[in-house]
Amino acid sequence: MKDQISVAIFGCGNMGSTHARKLAKMNNVRLRYLVDVNEESAIRLKKELDAELTSSDYRTALDDKEVDIVIICTHHHLHAPMSIASAQAGKHIFCEKPLALTMEDCLAITEAVEKAGVKFMMGFQARFSPFVLKLKEVVPHPWVIIAQLIDPKWGESIWANDPIEGGGNVLSQGCHCFDVTCFLSGSKPVSIYAEGGNFHHPSLPIIDSVACTLRFENGSVANVTVGDFGNPALMGKSAYQVFAGSVTATLFKYYNEPEVRLWGKEPSRITIDDLPGCNDSHIAHGYTQQIQALIDWVSKDIDPVNAAKVRDGMLATELALKAFESIKTHQPQSVISDQC
Ligand SMILES: NC(=O)c1ccc[n+]([C@@H]2O[C@H](COP(=O)([O-])OP(=O)(O)OC[C@H]3O[C@@H](n4cnc5c(N)ncnc54)[C@H](O)[C@@H]3O)[C@@H](O)[C@H]2O)c1
């Protein structure tokens, strides 16, 4: 039990600021370090939230014995060096998705985290969403899952489409969909077959669209379709359907007006008005509960059983990379994360 938890944030852009604003409201949290290579961003946030220190170099915060948790909110190519250095410095880690863009980096992070014995949580907040948890409660052992995370075309020049810094839509954002599918299945994927390609970004060396079939250890299967190939007018950007014969649960319009429809179970319709706090989109999507779970884990040693840990992060990246490999080879790929 630790009364006060000191946090350092690496990257004070969009997500770094979002997490910092939540942490600043918690009585047992000190915002010890705000780090951004563009220190002006860190200084601006420090003034807004009355944080303690800023730096342009994350190693300065790692040298600070006061820092308990590092929250990594930079572009994706920096997740590996920052996570590995943080683990080696004995800091607990929260890393935004995706864990990394290559299996080599994922394995190096996992090894460093497990060797150091530090706590590691991935930014897969949907696992804390009351809507996703409702699907899991109603259909705990799905036979078939149909999952999608589909966007209109992303800009050519946005960093998330850069093959080095971001990885493109499937690695960068689709990892959420792979992770939620594994979470809902309650089993481990053993193989993946995919078709797809580069439909919308001929000038970029990325695969922007995949339609995959996954098989799980327990015999269940899933279809996962992700990419920025168009506007999903009916279901909204993200949707999940879970089937178990006599019961079906469907979550749709997840990112705008999340709603669950049930078949074979009452009530047949669940909206933001039916789930406590879900009028607040950060509760509906799990961001608030995720950060609270992180602080409770480090301060009170309460294991956040639903949270994605480092191997869940590796698995989500592996599924995206194996989907690419399957598209190139036209062969199903074995999933190995669990055996590493
Ligand atoms: N979980 C979610 O729903 C969600 C949503 C959006 C973004 N994200 C993730 O959050 C992360 C950050 O995305 P963002 O949208 O906040 O990006 P952003 O561009 O808004 O912020 C990134 C920040 O990192 C800083 N930075 C760059 N190099 C640095 C370094 N060496 N040291 C310290 N800071 C450095 C940049 O100056 C910038 O301020 C990504 O992993 C992204 O995928 C997650």
The ligand as a Tripos MOL2 file, in Angstrom:
@<TRIPOS>MOLECULE
LIG
   44    48     1     0     0
SMALL
NO_CHARGES

@<TRIPOS>ATOM
      1 N1         -6.2410    4.6710  -26.6210 N.am      1 LIG1
      2 C1         -6.7680    5.5030  -27.4950 C.2       1 LIG1
      3 O1         -7.9580    5.5150  -27.7340 O.2       1 LIG1
      4 C2         -5.8780    6.4580  -28.2150 C.ar      1 LIG1
      5 C3         -6.3980    7.5460  -28.9220 C.ar      1 LIG1
      6 C4         -5.4970    8.3960  -29.5700 C.ar      1 LIG1
      7 C5         -4.1280    8.1490  -29.5120 C.ar      1 LIG1
      8 N2         -3.6820    7.0730  -28.8180 N.ar      1 LIG1
      9 C6         -2.2450    6.7470  -28.7490 C.3       1 LIG1
     10 O2         -1.5850    7.7030  -27.9250 O.3       1 LIG1
     11 C7         -0.2450    7.8620  -28.3870 C.3       1 LIG1
     12 C8          0.0190    9.3240  -28.6790 C.3       1 LIG1
     13 O3         -0.8990    9.7710  -29.6660 O.3       1 LIG1
     14 P1         -1.3690   11.2870  -29.6710 P.3       1 LIG1
     15 O4         -2.5880   11.3330  -30.4950 O.co2     1 LIG1
     16 O5         -1.4040   11.8170  -28.2780 O.co2     1 LIG1
     17 O6         -0.1460   11.9520  -30.4590 O.3       1 LIG1
     18 P2          0.2920   13.4850  -30.4010 P.3       1 LIG1
     19 O7          1.0520   13.7480  -31.6580 O.co2     1 LIG1
     20 O8         -0.8610   14.3680  -30.0810 O.co2     1 LIG1
     21 O9          1.2960   13.5440  -29.1430 O.3       1 LIG1
     22 C9          2.5610   12.9300  -29.1390 C.3       1 LIG1
     23 C10         3.5010   13.8130  -28.3320 C.3       1 LIG1
     24 O10         4.7390   13.1410  -28.1510 O.3       1 LIG1
     25 C11         5.7600   14.1280  -28.1830 C.3       1 LIG1
     26 N3          7.0610   13.5030  -28.4140 N.ar      1 LIG1
     27 C12         7.6380   13.1540  -29.5910 C.ar      1 LIG1
     28 N4          8.8730   12.6410  -29.3690 N.ar      1 LIG1
     29 C13         9.0660   12.6470  -28.0330 C.ar      1 LIG1
     30 C14        10.1340   12.2650  -27.1800 C.ar      1 LIG1
     31 N5         11.2710   11.7330  -27.6690 N.pl3     1 LIG1
     32 N6         10.0060   12.4320  -25.8450 N.ar      1 LIG1
     33 C15         8.8680   12.9660  -25.3310 C.ar      1 LIG1
     34 N7          7.8250   13.3780  -26.0920 N.ar      1 LIG1
     35 C16         7.9180   13.2070  -27.4230 C.ar      1 LIG1
     36 C17         5.3180   15.0530  -29.3070 C.3       1 LIG1
     37 O11         5.9890   16.3030  -29.2330 O.3       1 LIG1
     38 C18         3.8230   15.1510  -29.0250 C.3       1 LIG1
     39 O12         3.5160   16.2260  -28.1460 O.3       1 LIG1
     40 C19        -0.1120    6.9370  -29.5950 C.3       1 LIG1
     41 O13         0.3780    5.6950  -29.1550 O.3       1 LIG1
     42 C20        -1.5410    6.7890  -30.0850 C.3       1 LIG1
     43 O14        -1.7800    5.6220  -30.8310 O.3       1 LIG1
     44 C21        -4.5180    6.2470  -28.1550 C.ar      1 LIG1
@<TRIPOS>BOND
     1     1     2 1
     2     2     3 2
     3     2     4 1
     4     4     5 ar
     5     4    44 ar
     6     5     6 ar
     7     6     7 ar
     8     7     8 ar
     9     8     9 1
    10     8    44 ar
    11     9    10 1
    12     9    42 1
    13    10    11 1
    14    11    12 1
    15    11    40 1
    16    12    13 1
    17    13    14 1
    18    14    15 2
    19    14    16 1
    20    14    17 1
    21    17    18 1
    22    18    19 2
    23    18    20 1
    24    18    21 1
    25    21    22 1
    26    22    23 1
    27    23    24 1
    28    23    38 1
    29    24    25 1
    30    25    26 1
    31    25    36 1
    32    26    27 ar
    33    26    35 ar
    34    27    28 ar
    35    28    29 ar
    36    29    30 ar
    37    29    35 ar
    38    30    31 1
    39    30    32 ar
    40    32    33 ar
    41    33    34 ar
    42    34    35 ar
    43    36    37 1
    44    36    38 1
    45    38    39 1
    46    40    41 1
    47    40    42 1
    48    42    43 1
@<TRIPOS>SUBSTRUCTURE
     1 LIG1         1 GROUP 0 **** ****
